[in-house]
Structures are given as C-alpha cells and as structure tokens.
Amino acid sequence: MPRLIPSLNGLESFEATARLGSVTRAADELNLTQSAVSRHIIVLEKRLGIALFVRRAKRLELSEAGAAYLMEVRNSLASLQTATASLIASRGRTGSLSIAALPTFGANWLVPRLPRFRAQHPGISLQLVGRPEPFDFAFDRVDCAIHFGTADWPGAVSEFLCTETLALVAPPAVAARIDSPEALLGETLLHVSSRPFAWRDWTKFAGFSDLPIKPQITVDSFAMALAAVRSELAIAVLPTFLVEPDLQAGTLVLLMNDGAPSNSNYYFVRPKDRGIPYSVREFGEWLQREVNRGP
C-alpha cells in the first residue's frame, strides 16, 4: 500500500498560506521564495488530487476540501512541533552527576531532599562524595560541590545558596530550668571545633556579648554534639539544618531566640573551566529552589 503522507514542505506551505491569506506572506514567514511556496502547494494538490484553494484574480480562498483539510494539518503540525520540542528539551537528561558535600550537611539536609530531585530527573544517576574541604576540580572527578565558608574556591565558580543559621538548643527538660541568659552559665556548654565562632556569633546576635561563655566540652563532629545535647549532657549552638528534625519532633527546643546568622555561607560550586552539563545546571537550579523552600 503506498504511503499517503505528503511532504512536510507542502503541508507547511499550505498551512501558512491559508492562515496568512497570501503566498507572499507565507514565503516571508517560511523564509522561502514565493515560487517555492506556490510549487509546494501545487505538488501537494497533485498528490491529493484535490484543489485546496480557489484561485481568484488577486487572492486565494480555501476550497471546501481545503478548509476541512486545514484543521487536520494544523493539529498534526502542532503535535509534531510539541513532540520535537519535548525531544530537544530532553537531550542530556540521562547520565550521571557526582556531587561533593560536607558529610554532615549531606546526610542531614541534602539526602532527605534528594527524592524530590530524583522524581524530577529519574534519568540522572547520582554519586555523593563526602568532602569536608575544598579540592581541585582538575584532579577530582566531581561535577559540582556544596561548600561552606566563603566564596573563594580556586578554579571554581561559586553561587550563593544561603547563610547558615545557628540555634541554641536543649531538650525540653533542660530548657525548662533556663529562664535567663545568666542561667546558661549554670549549664554544661558544648563547643564544636568546626564552628569555632558559634557561641560568639549567637551571643552577639542575642545581645549577650558580655556573657562569659566558657564551654566545658569540645567535640569535633556534629554527630557527637547532637548526641550530647539529646542525652542532656550539654547544651550547644548548632546549625538549624542539623536540629530541624528534632525541633519538629519536639525532642529539642530553641532557647532565647529563633537563631542567629553565622559568619559563613553555603555555596553551590562548579568548575570554572568546564562547560555546564544539563545535570549540573538542573541540580544547581533545584538547590536554589530547595533553599528558598525552607525546612
């Protein structure tokens, strides 16, 4: 059985001429000569064996058959355009994405949110790498990173995500006996070595700069800090991303205020001398949306 599908050139020339009412205007839109548009229409009519236009002295009018055919042609061209646009937009949606992040931030903030990214981009496989410090993208096969500190990262482009918020937290039973800033001095205070200025930043923001804060316990990981606070061993100033689940569950509560901005920020970082793959661009834009989304 012979194929009954006319040429795309003929269909586009027919649709444009019918819509614009002129071969001249159709030629301008399609970036063709008038003779080419006329020829495409004539070939299409011969192929169909039907006159699509009634040719008057100075204008073209659709024939009855042409008017009926135009509706179908428009729908078909619109479907083809939509399918083509979807195909072009989907290029690069598969592949892999390697992300470096601070281990605690990655485990407590990033990973719980990644199901939303995966739902939007199921074709992108993910590799998560723990990196506590900046590294050289030239020697590390990582596509992008989430960095805490300043925007300075040699050989990389840094995009601001958010400022870290620090909160003084304690279990409800401990919080119940702290009724003034001075009462803090009667509690065991904990210091996290990776946030050397946490207590200073928090007390300054809270208006307690003169309070002689002297932590009695120092730990070098957020995991130990959180365990110490939960077990009522001590109270601590910790990033809100770390304690948000406990605050929502009621196992920890905020003391004095809702939190204070730290002196450092989070950044989305990518190599400066590489192109921006689809996966990296989409992940960076998704990160910005997640940050703006809140807890």
C-alpha positions as a Python dict, from the first residue, in 0.01 Angstrom:
ca = {
    (1, 'M'): (0, 0, 0),
    (2, 'P'): (152, 339, -97),
    (3, 'R'): (229, 590, 177),
    (4, 'L'): (-23, 873, 185),
    (5, 'I'): (186, 1117, 389),
    (6, 'P'): (259, 1436, 188),
    (7, 'S'): (586, 1623, 220),
    (8, 'L'): (632, 1849, 524),
    (9, 'N'): (725, 2139, 296),
    (10, 'G'): (391, 2111, 121),
    (11, 'L'): (194, 2094, 445),
    (12, 'E'): (377, 2392, 598),
    (13, 'S'): (334, 2599, 281),
    (14, 'F'): (-36, 2515, 267),
    (15, 'E'): (-97, 2595, 635),
    (16, 'A'): (96, 2923, 630),
    (17, 'T'): (-72, 3041, 307),
    (18, 'A'): (-418, 2955, 439),
    (19, 'R'): (-352, 3123, 773),
    (20, 'L'): (-195, 3438, 630),
    (21, 'G'): (-413, 3460, 320),
    (22, 'S'): (-116, 3522, 93),
    (23, 'V'): (165, 3330, -74),
    (24, 'T'): (387, 3634, -29),
    (25, 'R'): (337, 3649, 348),
    (26, 'A'): (371, 3273, 378),
    (27, 'A'): (702, 3289, 188),
    (28, 'D'): (831, 3558, 426),
    (29, 'E'): (736, 3352, 733),
    (30, 'L'): (887, 3030, 598),
    (31, 'N'): (1195, 3207, 463),
    (32, 'L'): (1126, 3075, 112),
    (33, 'T'): (1066, 3236, -225),
    (34, 'Q'): (710, 3289, -346),
    (35, 'S'): (767, 3048, -631),
    (36, 'A'): (887, 2779, -390),
    (37, 'V'): (574, 2814, -175),
    (38, 'S'): (349, 2805, -483),
    (39, 'R'): (533, 2499, -614),
    (40, 'H'): (497, 2316, -278),
    (41, 'I'): (121, 2381, -278),
    (42, 'I'): (80, 2265, -638),
    (43, 'V'): (272, 1944, -567),
    (44, 'L'): (55, 1887, -258),
    (45, 'E'): (-266, 1936, -456),
    (46, 'K'): (-147, 1696, -724),
    (47, 'R'): (-57, 1443, -458),
    (48, 'L'): (-404, 1472, -304),
    (49, 'G'): (-586, 1503, -631),
    (50, 'I'): (-791, 1786, -483),
    (51, 'A'): (-779, 2164, -519),
    (52, 'L'): (-711, 2315, -178),
    (53, 'F'): (-754, 2676, -290),
    (54, 'V'): (-993, 2858, -518),
    (55, 'R'): (-778, 3099, -712),
    (56, 'R'): (-938, 3439, -764),
    (57, 'A'): (-792, 3730, -957),
    (58, 'K'): (-594, 3880, -671),
    (59, 'R'): (-639, 3642, -380),
    (60, 'L'): (-663, 3281, -272),
    (61, 'E'): (-960, 3129, -95),
    (62, 'L'): (-977, 2789, 65),
    (63, 'S'): (-1191, 2537, -111),
    (64, 'E'): (-1439, 2339, 95),
    (65, 'A'): (-1200, 2043, 96),
    (66, 'G'): (-909, 2274, 175),
    (67, 'A'): (-1088, 2420, 480),
    (68, 'A'): (-1156, 2073, 619),
    (69, 'Y'): (-802, 1957, 547),
    (70, 'L'): (-653, 2269, 710),
    (71, 'M'): (-792, 2177, 1053),
    (72, 'E'): (-627, 1835, 1039),
    (73, 'V'): (-300, 1973, 907),
    (74, 'R'): (-283, 2234, 1185),
    (75, 'N'): (-342, 1971, 1452),
    (76, 'S'): (-79, 1743, 1302),
    (77, 'L'): (182, 2020, 1272),
    (78, 'A'): (113, 2131, 1630),
    (79, 'S'): (160, 1774, 1755),
    (80, 'L'): (483, 1741, 1559),
    (81, 'Q'): (611, 2072, 1699),
    (82, 'T'): (526, 1967, 2056),
    (83, 'A'): (695, 1629, 2015),
    (84, 'T'): (1004, 1791, 1865),
    (85, 'A'): (1028, 2050, 2143),
    (86, 'S'): (997, 1776, 2407),
    (87, 'L'): (1267, 1570, 2240),
    (88, 'I'): (1506, 1865, 2221),
    (89, 'A'): (1436, 1959, 2583),
    (90, 'S'): (1506, 1603, 2696),
    (91, 'R'): (1857, 1590, 2550),
    (92, 'G'): (2109, 1529, 2825),
    (93, 'R'): (1851, 1426, 3084),
    (94, 'T'): (2024, 1095, 3129),
    (95, 'G'): (2371, 1036, 3262),
    (96, 'S'): (2544, 1071, 3596),
    (97, 'L'): (2608, 1352, 3842),
    (98, 'S'): (2882, 1344, 4103),
    (99, 'I'): (2820, 1576, 4399),
    (100, 'A'): (3065, 1658, 4677),
    (101, 'A'): (2924, 1785, 5006),
    (102, 'L'): (3019, 1819, 5369),
    (103, 'P'): (2928, 1479, 5519),
    (104, 'T'): (2700, 1609, 5795),
    (105, 'F'): (2525, 1859, 5570),
    (106, 'G'): (2489, 1595, 5303),
    (107, 'A'): (2340, 1340, 5541),
    (108, 'N'): (2107, 1575, 5729),
    (109, 'W'): (1998, 1833, 5470),
    (110, 'L'): (2076, 1715, 5118),
    (111, 'V'): (1991, 1345, 5122),
    (112, 'P'): (1641, 1384, 5275),
    (113, 'R'): (1557, 1626, 4991),
    (114, 'L'): (1706, 1426, 4704),
    (115, 'P'): (1390, 1219, 4644),
    (116, 'R'): (1237, 1538, 4502),
    (117, 'F'): (1529, 1582, 4262),
    (118, 'R'): (1511, 1217, 4159),
    (119, 'A'): (1139, 1245, 4094),
    (120, 'Q'): (1205, 1535, 3856),
    (121, 'H'): (1513, 1380, 3694),
    (122, 'P'): (1485, 999, 3707),
    (123, 'G'): (1734, 958, 3424),
    (124, 'I'): (2022, 1112, 3617),
    (125, 'S'): (2217, 872, 3838),
    (126, 'L'): (2377, 1029, 4144),
    (127, 'Q'): (2709, 978, 4320),
    (128, 'L'): (2751, 1151, 4656),
    (129, 'V'): (3101, 1214, 4788),
    (130, 'G'): (3189, 1344, 5133),
    (131, 'R'): (3438, 1634, 5113),
    (132, 'P'): (3495, 1847, 5426),
    (133, 'E'): (3735, 2085, 5250),
    (134, 'P'): (3770, 2247, 4905),
    (135, 'F'): (3954, 2037, 4647),
    (136, 'D'): (4095, 2081, 4297),
    (137, 'F'): (3833, 2002, 4035),
    (138, 'A'): (4113, 1944, 3785),
    (139, 'F'): (4227, 1633, 3974),
    (140, 'D'): (3899, 1511, 4119),
    (141, 'R'): (3625, 1361, 3903),
    (142, 'V'): (3346, 1554, 4072),
    (143, 'D'): (3091, 1757, 3877),
    (144, 'C'): (2991, 2003, 4148),
    (145, 'A'): (3002, 2065, 4521),
    (146, 'I'): (2817, 2222, 4811),
    (147, 'H'): (3066, 2430, 5007),
    (148, 'F'): (3051, 2601, 5345),
    (149, 'G'): (3266, 2904, 5418),
    (150, 'T'): (3350, 3186, 5182),
    (151, 'A'): (3302, 3216, 4805),
    (152, 'D'): (3676, 3174, 4746),
    (153, 'W'): (3749, 2844, 4568),
    (154, 'P'): (4037, 2848, 4316),
    (155, 'G'): (3938, 2732, 3969),
    (156, 'A'): (3568, 2729, 4050),
    (157, 'V'): (3252, 2936, 4019),
    (158, 'S'): (3063, 2981, 4347),
    (159, 'E'): (2691, 3058, 4359),
    (160, 'F'): (2548, 3175, 4691),
    (161, 'L'): (2287, 2943, 4842),
    (162, 'C'): (2219, 3070, 5193),
    (163, 'T'): (2369, 3191, 5519),
    (164, 'E'): (2392, 2931, 5793),
    (165, 'T'): (2164, 2990, 6090),
    (166, 'L'): (2285, 2889, 6436),
    (167, 'A'): (2047, 2797, 6715),
    (168, 'L'): (2094, 2733, 7085),
    (169, 'V'): (1910, 2410, 7159),
    (170, 'A'): (1836, 2184, 7452),
    (171, 'P'): (1590, 1906, 7544),
    (172, 'P'): (1264, 2038, 7694),
    (173, 'A'): (1357, 1924, 8045),
    (174, 'V'): (1682, 2121, 8034),
    (175, 'A'): (1521, 2423, 7869),
    (176, 'A'): (1263, 2443, 8148),
    (177, 'R'): (1528, 2544, 8402),
    (178, 'I'): (1689, 2811, 8185),
    (179, 'D'): (1487, 3126, 8247),
    (180, 'S'): (1753, 3391, 8179),
    (181, 'P'): (2079, 3441, 7989),
    (182, 'E'): (2268, 3413, 8318),
    (183, 'A'): (2115, 3070, 8375),
    (184, 'L'): (2319, 2944, 8081),
    (185, 'L'): (2629, 2977, 8296),
    (186, 'G'): (2493, 2709, 8527),
    (187, 'E'): (2467, 2456, 8247),
    (188, 'T'): (2729, 2243, 8077),
    (189, 'L'): (2810, 2416, 7750),
    (190, 'L'): (2940, 2232, 7443),
    (191, 'H'): (3171, 2363, 7170),
    (192, 'V'): (3203, 2213, 6819),
    (193, 'S'): (3553, 2261, 6683),
    (194, 'S'): (3436, 2302, 6322),
    (195, 'R'): (3231, 2606, 6427),
    (196, 'P'): (3485, 2800, 6640),
    (197, 'F'): (3279, 3119, 6647),
    (198, 'A'): (2934, 2970, 6700),
    (199, 'W'): (2891, 3081, 7060),
    (200, 'R'): (3036, 3424, 6983),
    (201, 'D'): (2805, 3478, 6685),
    (202, 'W'): (2500, 3359, 6875),
    (203, 'T'): (2559, 3565, 7191),
    (204, 'K'): (2636, 3876, 6986),
    (205, 'F'): (2316, 3840, 6785),
    (206, 'A'): (2114, 3769, 7102),
    (207, 'G'): (2257, 4075, 7276),
    (208, 'F'): (2454, 3878, 7534),
    (209, 'S'): (2807, 3966, 7420),
    (210, 'D'): (2919, 4032, 7780),
    (211, 'L'): (2813, 3686, 7895),
    (212, 'P'): (3131, 3494, 7996),
    (213, 'I'): (3066, 3181, 7791),
    (214, 'K'): (3317, 2904, 7865),
    (215, 'P'): (3228, 2565, 7712),
    (216, 'Q'): (3329, 2268, 7924),
    (217, 'I'): (3305, 2006, 7649),
    (218, 'T'): (3455, 2015, 7298),
    (219, 'V'): (3372, 1769, 7021),
    (220, 'D'): (3495, 1750, 6663),
    (221, 'S'): (3178, 1627, 6495),
    (222, 'F'): (2817, 1732, 6474),
    (223, 'A'): (2706, 1373, 6532),
    (224, 'M'): (2868, 1371, 6877),
    (225, 'A'): (2739, 1721, 6950),
    (226, 'L'): (2382, 1624, 6867),
    (227, 'A'): (2408, 1306, 7073),
    (228, 'A'): (2541, 1505, 7369),
    (229, 'V'): (2256, 1754, 7355),
    (230, 'R'): (1988, 1488, 7313),
    (231, 'S'): (2121, 1295, 7611),
    (232, 'E'): (2115, 1612, 7829),
    (233, 'L'): (2492, 1603, 7866),
    (234, 'A'): (2522, 1964, 7747),
    (235, 'I'): (2356, 2243, 7553),
    (236, 'A'): (2506, 2373, 7231),
    (237, 'V'): (2480, 2622, 6947),
    (238, 'L'): (2423, 2414, 6633),
    (239, 'P'): (2323, 2476, 6271),
    (240, 'T'): (1948, 2466, 6223),
    (241, 'F'): (1978, 2217, 5933),
    (242, 'L'): (2113, 1967, 6186),
    (243, 'V'): (1849, 2011, 6457),
    (244, 'E'): (1539, 2082, 6244),
    (245, 'P'): (1405, 1723, 6267),
    (246, 'D'): (1444, 1731, 6648),
    (247, 'L'): (1273, 2068, 6669),
    (248, 'Q'): (982, 1942, 6464),
    (249, 'A'): (958, 1626, 6675),
    (250, 'G'): (981, 1822, 7000),
    (251, 'T'): (1284, 1633, 7130),
    (252, 'L'): (1480, 1961, 7126),
    (253, 'V'): (1363, 2320, 7167),
    (254, 'L'): (1508, 2661, 7085),
    (255, 'L'): (1644, 2875, 7367),
    (256, 'M'): (1618, 3257, 7381),
    (257, 'N'): (1556, 3318, 7007),
    (258, 'D'): (1491, 3156, 6669),
    (259, 'G'): (1856, 3152, 6570),
    (260, 'A'): (2139, 3377, 6464),
    (261, 'P'): (2319, 3410, 6128),
    (262, 'S'): (2671, 3272, 6130),
    (263, 'N'): (2968, 3442, 5967),
    (264, 'S'): (2978, 3188, 5682),
    (265, 'N'): (2756, 3081, 5393),
    (266, 'Y'): (2673, 2782, 5178),
    (267, 'Y'): (2763, 2786, 4809),
    (268, 'F'): (2696, 2575, 4505),
    (269, 'V'): (3034, 2530, 4335),
    (270, 'R'): (3126, 2405, 3988),
    (271, 'P'): (3447, 2400, 3783),
    (272, 'K'): (3523, 2727, 3607),
    (273, 'D'): (3695, 2580, 3302),
    (274, 'R'): (3428, 2323, 3211),
    (275, 'G'): (3102, 2361, 3029),
    (276, 'I'): (2783, 2336, 3232),
    (277, 'P'): (2619, 1998, 3161),
    (278, 'Y'): (2244, 1970, 3179),
    (279, 'S'): (2266, 1767, 3502),
    (280, 'V'): (2483, 2027, 3678),
    (281, 'R'): (2263, 2316, 3568),
    (282, 'E'): (1945, 2141, 3676),
    (283, 'F'): (2091, 2039, 4011),
    (284, 'G'): (2210, 2394, 4082),
    (285, 'E'): (1869, 2540, 3999),
    (286, 'W'): (1698, 2273, 4208),
    (287, 'L'): (1926, 2355, 4503),
    (288, 'Q'): (1824, 2719, 4487),
    (289, 'R'): (1457, 2620, 4492),
    (290, 'E'): (1511, 2389, 4787),
    (291, 'V'): (1691, 2658, 4985),
    (292, 'N'): (1407, 2902, 4918),
    (293, 'R'): (1156, 2633, 5010),
    (294, 'G'): (1275, 2633, 5369),
    (295, 'P'): (1284, 2342, 5619),
}
